[in-house]
Amino acid sequence: MTAWSPASWSFEPGVVGGIGALSLAYIIGVWRARPRSIWDEHVVSVGEAAAFGSAIILLVVALISPLDTLSSYLFSAHMLQHMLLVYIVPPLLLVGTPRWLLEPLLAVPRVRDVARVVTGPIPAIIIFNAVLVVWHMPEAWQAALVDDQIHAFEHLCFLGAGIIAWFPIFSPVRVVPRLSYPGQMVYLFVQSLVPAVVGAFITFSGSVIYPLYSGVPKPWGLSPLVDQQLAGLLMKLLGTIFLWILVSVRFFQWFGHEEHEIEKIVDDSSLSQTS
């Protein structure tokens, strides 16, 4: 295998076509349902457009940019690629999709029923962590390294599991609602446990877990073991610390919401006594 080059973009037709199709579907959906009057609710906010656009850019970074080719040389680059697909891109896609754009699909009874089941907190935890654990087994990981079709399937699994996992937190639709603030905090904490264990195992392993990384030239002089330790730290940072930060954010949002509700009750009580 030749040395990695920072100009080595990967234009796999299936990947380029998939990202292009997703972008086109969004544009067509938004255009067909564009507002017909100033009172029409079918409007895409700047924040939604920015979130969806950021998700597409990060998909390009993860799957087409030199990061994709670097992932064949460095375990840490491969881990960063997967962390983008699992932790960053899915919530951006959900935040960037207007409710009215997704609701027609979920109006189909079977689609709605399946969505409600798989995005429930317990199934979402099971699916997400099962995908994470299975694909980090040495046999599965190395199979993806040597077979492009398995590699593509691996990426689809991570992206799909990420969307399912983030639905209870960032669902844009009422028919598949978000968890309450306390429910979100518990859910995020539980979701952080398995990545912490897997990340710690990768970080503190005294031997190279995936031998294929030992037989390729390493950019910047990284040893296979140091590369592996960096990969484990990446998983711990995004799979644990990132989720705990979100738990803290949800706590303060919950506190602010409860405080607002108490103030509203007090104001209503004062008005009723005055009248």
GULUMLO-911370 format. One record per residue (C-alpha): residue in three letters; x, y, z; chain. Coordinates in nm, 4 decimals. Example, Ala and Ser with C-alpha at 12.3 -4.5 7.8 and 13.67 -1.06 7.14 Angstrom:
! residues 2
ROLUM  code         u         v         w  unit
ROLUM   ALA    1.2300   -0.4500    0.7800     A
ROLUM   SER    1.3670   -0.1060    0.7140     A
! end
This chain:
! residues 275
ROLUM  code         u         v         w  unit
ROLUM   MET    0.0000    0.0000    0.0000     A
ROLUM   THR    0.1360    0.3409   -0.0968     A
ROLUM   ALA    0.1705    0.6233    0.1561     A
ROLUM   TRP   -0.1331    0.8391    0.2279     A
ROLUM   SER   -0.1631    1.1775    0.0572     A
ROLUM   PRO   -0.3685    1.4744    0.1865     A
ROLUM   ALA   -0.4978    1.5163   -0.1698     A
ROLUM   SER   -0.6413    1.1645   -0.1845     A
ROLUM   TRP   -1.0151    1.2247   -0.1976     A
ROLUM   SER   -1.2433    0.9236   -0.2295     A
ROLUM   PHE   -1.5162    0.9632   -0.4897     A
ROLUM   GLU   -1.6883    0.6271   -0.4488     A
ROLUM   PRO   -1.9924    0.6450   -0.6840     A
ROLUM   GLY   -2.2319    0.4905   -0.4312     A
ROLUM   VAL   -2.1269    0.7303   -0.1553     A
ROLUM   VAL   -2.1355    1.0382   -0.3780     A
ROLUM   GLY   -2.4717    0.9281   -0.5171     A
ROLUM   GLY   -2.6153    0.8654   -0.1710     A
ROLUM   ILE   -2.5122    1.2048   -0.0333     A
ROLUM   GLY   -2.6329    1.3726   -0.3532     A
ROLUM   ALA   -2.9678    1.1913   -0.3353     A
ROLUM   LEU   -3.0178    1.2929    0.0276     A
ROLUM   SER   -2.9403    1.6566   -0.0536     A
ROLUM   LEU   -3.1665    1.6544   -0.3591     A
ROLUM   ALA   -3.4542    1.4945   -0.1681     A
ROLUM   TYR   -3.4309    1.7672    0.0946     A
ROLUM   ILE   -3.4211    2.0464   -0.1637     A
ROLUM   ILE   -3.7132    1.9011   -0.3621     A
ROLUM   GLY   -3.9163    1.8409   -0.0455     A
ROLUM   VAL   -3.8612    2.1956    0.0749     A
ROLUM   TRP   -3.9312    2.3438   -0.2691     A
ROLUM   ARG   -4.2532    2.1484   -0.3299     A
ROLUM   ALA   -4.3863    2.2438    0.0109     A
ROLUM   ARG   -4.2611    2.6034   -0.0025     A
ROLUM   PRO   -4.4840    2.8669    0.1582     A
ROLUM   ARG   -4.7692    2.9912   -0.0550     A
ROLUM   SER   -4.8519    3.2771    0.1788     A
ROLUM   ILE   -4.7008    3.4510    0.4789     A
ROLUM   TRP   -4.9320    3.2448    0.7036     A
ROLUM   ASP   -4.8137    2.9089    0.5670     A
ROLUM   GLU   -4.6288    2.7002    0.8277     A
ROLUM   HIS   -4.4200    2.5220    0.5621     A
ROLUM   VAL   -4.1132    2.7357    0.6125     A
ROLUM   VAL   -3.7539    2.6262    0.6666     A
ROLUM   SER   -3.5815    2.8371    0.9290     A
ROLUM   VAL   -3.2240    2.9547    0.8917     A
ROLUM   GLY   -3.1255    2.7281    1.1794     A
ROLUM   GLU   -3.2812    2.4213    1.0160     A
ROLUM   ALA   -3.1151    2.4898    0.6816     A
ROLUM   ALA   -2.7800    2.5500    0.8530     A
ROLUM   ALA   -2.8083    2.2258    1.0535     A
ROLUM   PHE   -2.8958    2.0141    0.7500     A
ROLUM   GLY   -2.6271    2.1789    0.5396     A
ROLUM   SER   -2.3713    2.1156    0.8142     A
ROLUM   ALA   -2.4742    1.7493    0.8237     A
ROLUM   ILE   -2.4159    1.7170    0.4484     A
ROLUM   ILE   -2.0765    1.8887    0.4752     A
ROLUM   LEU   -1.9735    1.6528    0.7561     A
ROLUM   LEU   -2.0894    1.3522    0.5527     A
ROLUM   VAL   -1.8581    1.4711    0.2757     A
ROLUM   VAL   -1.5755    1.5145    0.5284     A
ROLUM   ALA   -1.6332    1.1676    0.6747     A
ROLUM   LEU   -1.6922    0.9691    0.3562     A
ROLUM   ILE   -1.5334    1.1549    0.0627     A
ROLUM   SER   -1.2565    1.3798    0.1937     A
ROLUM   PRO   -0.8995    1.2564    0.2601     A
ROLUM   LEU   -1.0229    1.1474    0.6043     A
ROLUM   ASP   -1.1841    0.8476    0.4321     A
ROLUM   THR   -0.8615    0.7353    0.2660     A
ROLUM   LEU   -0.6650    0.8117    0.5845     A
ROLUM   SER   -0.8946    0.5688    0.7697     A
ROLUM   SER   -0.7262    0.2829    0.5805     A
ROLUM   TYR   -0.3938    0.3797    0.7419     A
ROLUM   LEU   -0.4904    0.5045    1.0869     A
ROLUM   PHE   -0.7325    0.3452    1.3319     A
ROLUM   SER   -0.7795    0.6872    1.4940     A
ROLUM   ALA   -0.8909    0.8390    1.1608     A
ROLUM   HIS   -1.1303    0.5490    1.1114     A
ROLUM   MET   -1.2705    0.6072    1.4610     A
ROLUM   LEU   -1.3139    0.9806    1.3960     A
ROLUM   GLN   -1.4993    0.8944    1.0765     A
ROLUM   HIS   -1.7388    0.6699    1.2662     A
ROLUM   MET   -1.7869    0.9133    1.5523     A
ROLUM   LEU   -1.8972    1.1777    1.3013     A
ROLUM   LEU   -2.1494    0.9311    1.1560     A
ROLUM   VAL   -2.2841    0.8333    1.4977     A
ROLUM   TYR   -2.2692    1.1415    1.7208     A
ROLUM   ILE   -2.2594    1.4540    1.5034     A
ROLUM   VAL   -2.4322    1.3982    1.1686     A
ROLUM   PRO   -2.7565    1.2310    1.2955     A
ROLUM   PRO   -2.8615    1.5066    1.5399     A
ROLUM   LEU   -2.7858    1.7695    1.2755     A
ROLUM   LEU   -3.0046    1.5825    1.0253     A
ROLUM   LEU   -3.2900    1.5638    1.2768     A
ROLUM   VAL   -3.2604    1.9286    1.3824     A
ROLUM   GLY   -3.2363    2.0334    1.0177     A
ROLUM   THR   -3.5501    1.8466    0.9045     A
ROLUM   PRO   -3.8709    2.0507    0.9436     A
ROLUM   ARG   -4.1584    1.8723    1.1131     A
ROLUM   TRP   -4.3889    1.9183    0.8143     A
ROLUM   LEU   -4.1355    1.7553    0.5826     A
ROLUM   LEU   -4.1166    1.4326    0.7824     A
ROLUM   GLU   -4.4777    1.3996    0.8971     A
ROLUM   PRO   -4.6223    1.2764    0.5618     A
ROLUM   LEU   -4.3874    0.9763    0.5757     A
ROLUM   LEU   -4.4870    0.8999    0.9336     A
ROLUM   ALA   -4.8537    0.9321    0.8398     A
ROLUM   VAL   -4.8209    0.5861    0.6813     A
ROLUM   PRO   -4.9428    0.3546    0.9613     A
ROLUM   ARG   -4.6775    0.0830    0.9232     A
ROLUM   VAL   -4.3937    0.3345    0.8987     A
ROLUM   ARG   -4.5251    0.5191    1.2038     A
ROLUM   ASP   -4.5618    0.1971    1.4060     A
ROLUM   VAL   -4.2082    0.0804    1.3225     A
ROLUM   ALA   -4.0650    0.4256    1.3987     A
ROLUM   ARG   -4.2370    0.4352    1.7372     A
ROLUM   VAL   -4.0995    0.0930    1.8285     A
ROLUM   VAL   -3.7357    0.1317    1.7201     A
ROLUM   THR   -3.6992    0.4870    1.8553     A
ROLUM   GLY   -3.8371    0.3987    2.1967     A
ROLUM   PRO   -3.5681    0.4491    2.4622     A
ROLUM   ILE   -3.5030    0.0819    2.5377     A
ROLUM   PRO   -3.4968   -0.0420    2.1734     A
ROLUM   ALA   -3.2848    0.2602    2.0742     A
ROLUM   ILE   -3.0316    0.1806    2.3487     A
ROLUM   ILE   -3.0181   -0.1861    2.2457     A
ROLUM   ILE   -2.9862   -0.1150    1.8712     A
ROLUM   PHE   -2.7256    0.1569    1.9110     A
ROLUM   ASN   -2.5009   -0.0347    2.1480     A
ROLUM   ALA   -2.5380   -0.3626    1.9598     A
ROLUM   VAL   -2.4213   -0.1938    1.6388     A
ROLUM   LEU   -2.1342   -0.0289    1.8254     A
ROLUM   VAL   -2.0141   -0.3506    1.9883     A
ROLUM   VAL   -2.0569   -0.5804    1.6857     A
ROLUM   TRP   -1.8681   -0.3547    1.4452     A
ROLUM   HIS   -1.5804   -0.3093    1.6907     A
ROLUM   MET   -1.5207   -0.6815    1.7088     A
ROLUM   PRO   -1.1871   -0.7556    1.5348     A
ROLUM   GLU   -1.3403   -0.9868    1.2740     A
ROLUM   ALA   -1.6098   -0.7388    1.1686     A
ROLUM   TRP   -1.3787   -0.4354    1.1746     A
ROLUM   GLN   -1.1087   -0.6051    0.9670     A
ROLUM   ALA   -1.3659   -0.7417    0.7205     A
ROLUM   ALA   -1.4775   -0.3821    0.6596     A
ROLUM   LEU   -1.1161   -0.2772    0.6022     A
ROLUM   VAL   -1.0618   -0.5236    0.3175     A
ROLUM   ASP   -1.4060   -0.5226    0.1513     A
ROLUM   ASP   -1.5559   -0.1977    0.0205     A
ROLUM   GLN   -1.9116   -0.3326    0.0231     A
ROLUM   ILE   -1.8868   -0.4413    0.3856     A
ROLUM   HIS   -1.7293   -0.1043    0.4656     A
ROLUM   ALA   -2.0220    0.0787    0.3056     A
ROLUM   PHE   -2.2691   -0.1406    0.4964     A
ROLUM   GLU   -2.0807   -0.0641    0.8181     A
ROLUM   HIS   -2.1184    0.3088    0.7569     A
ROLUM   LEU   -2.4910    0.2704    0.6872     A
ROLUM   CYS   -2.5288    0.0769    1.0127     A
ROLUM   PHE   -2.3535    0.3500    1.2111     A
ROLUM   LEU   -2.5539    0.6305    1.0500     A
ROLUM   GLY   -2.8849    0.4449    1.0894     A
ROLUM   ALA   -2.8115    0.3517    1.4509     A
ROLUM   GLY   -2.7132    0.7133    1.5188     A
ROLUM   ILE   -3.0426    0.8463    1.3821     A
ROLUM   ILE   -3.2384    0.5947    1.5900     A
ROLUM   ALA   -3.0350    0.6765    1.9014     A
ROLUM   TRP   -3.0823    1.0522    1.8690     A
ROLUM   PHE   -3.4561    1.0444    1.7923     A
ROLUM   PRO   -3.5618    1.0440    2.1604     A
ROLUM   ILE   -3.3545    1.3618    2.2067     A
ROLUM   PHE   -3.4071    1.5575    1.8828     A
ROLUM   SER   -3.7258    1.4167    1.7268     A
ROLUM   PRO   -3.8791    1.6847    1.5026     A
ROLUM   VAL   -4.2278    1.5252    1.4939     A
ROLUM   ARG   -4.5142    1.4925    1.7402     A
ROLUM   VAL   -4.6111    1.1354    1.6460     A
ROLUM   VAL   -4.2698    1.0140    1.7670     A
ROLUM   PRO   -4.2152    1.2595    2.0540     A
ROLUM   ARG   -3.8990    1.3415    2.2430     A
ROLUM   LEU   -3.8487    1.2149    2.5957     A
ROLUM   SER   -3.9118    1.4491    2.8862     A
ROLUM   TYR   -3.6100    1.6377    3.0203     A
ROLUM   PRO   -3.5527    1.3924    3.3082     A
ROLUM   GLY   -3.6037    1.1022    3.0670     A
ROLUM   GLN   -3.3473    1.2492    2.8276     A
ROLUM   MET   -3.0900    1.2835    3.1057     A
ROLUM   VAL   -3.1282    0.9211    3.2130     A
ROLUM   TYR   -3.1299    0.8044    2.8502     A
ROLUM   LEU   -2.8120    0.9939    2.7597     A
ROLUM   PHE   -2.6332    0.8658    3.0697     A
ROLUM   VAL   -2.7210    0.5043    2.9858     A
ROLUM   GLN   -2.6155    0.5541    2.6228     A
ROLUM   SER   -2.2728    0.6716    2.7420     A
ROLUM   LEU   -2.1897    0.3524    2.9354     A
ROLUM   VAL   -2.1068    0.1050    2.6572     A
ROLUM   PRO   -1.8934    0.3520    2.4531     A
ROLUM   ALA   -1.6999    0.4278    2.7728     A
ROLUM   VAL   -1.6269    0.0578    2.8262     A
ROLUM   VAL   -1.5330   -0.0082    2.4618     A
ROLUM   GLY   -1.3227    0.3084    2.4459     A
ROLUM   ALA   -1.1391    0.2156    2.7659     A
ROLUM   PHE   -1.0705   -0.1358    2.6352     A
ROLUM   ILE   -0.9239    0.0041    2.3119     A
ROLUM   THR   -0.7209    0.2721    2.4926     A
ROLUM   PHE   -0.5650    0.0502    2.7569     A
ROLUM   SER   -0.5077   -0.2634    2.5518     A
ROLUM   GLY   -0.1403   -0.3555    2.5578     A
ROLUM   SER   -0.1474   -0.5071    2.2092     A
ROLUM   VAL   -0.2763   -0.4059    1.8655     A
ROLUM   ILE   -0.6367   -0.5257    1.8391     A
ROLUM   TYR   -0.6671   -0.4929    1.4600     A
ROLUM   PRO   -0.3494   -0.6404    1.3017     A
ROLUM   LEU   -0.4163   -0.4919    0.9568     A
ROLUM   TYR   -0.3180   -0.1493    1.0917     A
ROLUM   SER    0.0284   -0.2853    1.1733     A
ROLUM   GLY    0.1002   -0.3655    0.8087     A
ROLUM   VAL    0.0354   -0.0235    0.6523     A
ROLUM   PRO    0.2589    0.2864    0.6500     A
ROLUM   LYS    0.1719    0.5282    0.9290     A
ROLUM   PRO    0.1537    0.9019    0.8556     A
ROLUM   TRP    0.3408    1.1299    1.0974     A
ROLUM   GLY    0.5373    0.8391    1.2410     A
ROLUM   LEU    0.2612    0.7128    1.4713     A
ROLUM   SER    0.3103    0.3629    1.6034     A
ROLUM   PRO    0.0144    0.1210    1.5711     A
ROLUM   LEU   -0.0313    0.1139    1.9497     A
ROLUM   VAL   -0.0302    0.4935    1.9898     A
ROLUM   ASP   -0.2715    0.5181    1.6966     A
ROLUM   GLN   -0.4996    0.2698    1.8738     A
ROLUM   GLN   -0.4824    0.4656    2.1987     A
ROLUM   LEU   -0.5833    0.7841    2.0164     A
ROLUM   ALA   -0.8795    0.5977    1.8656     A
ROLUM   GLY   -0.9934    0.4818    2.2085     A
ROLUM   LEU   -0.9655    0.8338    2.3474     A
ROLUM   LEU   -1.1770    0.9677    2.0600     A
ROLUM   MET   -1.4507    0.7202    2.1442     A
ROLUM   LYS   -1.4372    0.8143    2.5120     A
ROLUM   LEU   -1.4454    1.1870    2.4359     A
ROLUM   LEU   -1.7474    1.1732    2.2072     A
ROLUM   GLY   -1.9173    0.8663    2.3500     A
ROLUM   THR   -1.8872    0.9728    2.7129     A
ROLUM   ILE   -1.7881    1.3347    2.7751     A
ROLUM   PHE   -1.9970    1.4720    2.4866     A
ROLUM   LEU   -2.3068    1.2885    2.6128     A
ROLUM   TRP   -2.2456    1.3992    2.9718     A
ROLUM   ILE   -2.2225    1.7594    2.8553     A
ROLUM   LEU   -2.5629    1.7146    2.6902     A
ROLUM   VAL   -2.6960    1.5708    3.0164     A
ROLUM   SER   -2.5847    1.8919    3.1895     A
ROLUM   VAL   -2.7467    2.1059    2.9195     A
ROLUM   ARG   -3.0744    1.9166    2.9536     A
ROLUM   PHE   -3.0622    1.9546    3.3334     A
ROLUM   PHE   -3.0389    2.3345    3.3109     A
ROLUM   GLN   -3.3108    2.3411    3.0424     A
ROLUM   TRP   -3.5335    2.1315    3.2691     A
ROLUM   PHE   -3.4590    2.3582    3.5657     A
ROLUM   GLY   -3.5409    2.6670    3.3584     A
ROLUM   HIS   -3.8624    2.5086    3.2303     A
ROLUM   GLU   -3.9771    2.4110    3.5799     A
ROLUM   GLU   -3.8966    2.7592    3.7112     A
ROLUM   HIS   -4.0996    2.9134    3.4291     A
ROLUM   GLU   -4.3953    2.6836    3.5053     A
ROLUM   ILE   -4.3850    2.7773    3.8745     A
ROLUM   GLU   -4.3801    3.1493    3.7871     A
ROLUM   LYS   -4.6750    3.0966    3.5533     A
ROLUM   ILE   -4.8756    2.9210    3.8244     A
ROLUM   VAL   -4.7982    3.2027    4.0736     A
ROLUM   ASP   -4.8989    3.4687    3.8195     A
ROLUM   ASP   -5.2233    3.2879    3.7370     A
ROLUM   SER   -5.3014    3.2530    4.1082     A
ROLUM   SER   -5.2374    3.6240    4.1664     A
ROLUM   LEU   -5.4656    3.7205    3.8771     A
ROLUM   SER   -5.7472    3.4997    4.0006     A
ROLUM   GLN   -5.7231    3.6496    4.3521     A
ROLUM   THR   -5.7247    4.0033    4.2097     A
ROLUM   SER   -6.0318    3.9382    4.0000     A
! end
